[in-house]
Amino acid sequence: MISVLEQGAVIADRFAIESLVAQGGMGAIYRAFDRAEGQPVALKIIDARLGSAQDTERFVREAETLARLEHPRIVRYLNHGATQEGTPIWQCNGWTART
């Protein structure tokens, strides 16, 4: 299990963490506020222990695949980013409220 980010933590000088939504095998999903766009987003942060080339490739492939998809039942891809060393750490998707 990864350590949980605190409410108010800022990722990439842009995303302010609001709350933890879920945790899984690759990391955690947070509700965050995109300070650049002024909107809530879903932010996936991968577990820092996942650093193999295979893990990195899987994360990037997931982001690239999601970026190509557009459907009303699929979360909208917005962006993804990496550390200065090039390790993918986050993926940003549109926030969809449950009804």
Secondary structure, DSSP 8 states (H G I E B T S, - for coil): ------TT-EETTTEEEEEEEEE-SSEEEEEEEETTTTEEEEEEEE-TT--SHHHHHHHHHHHHHHHH---TTS--EEEEEE-TTS-EEEEEEE-----
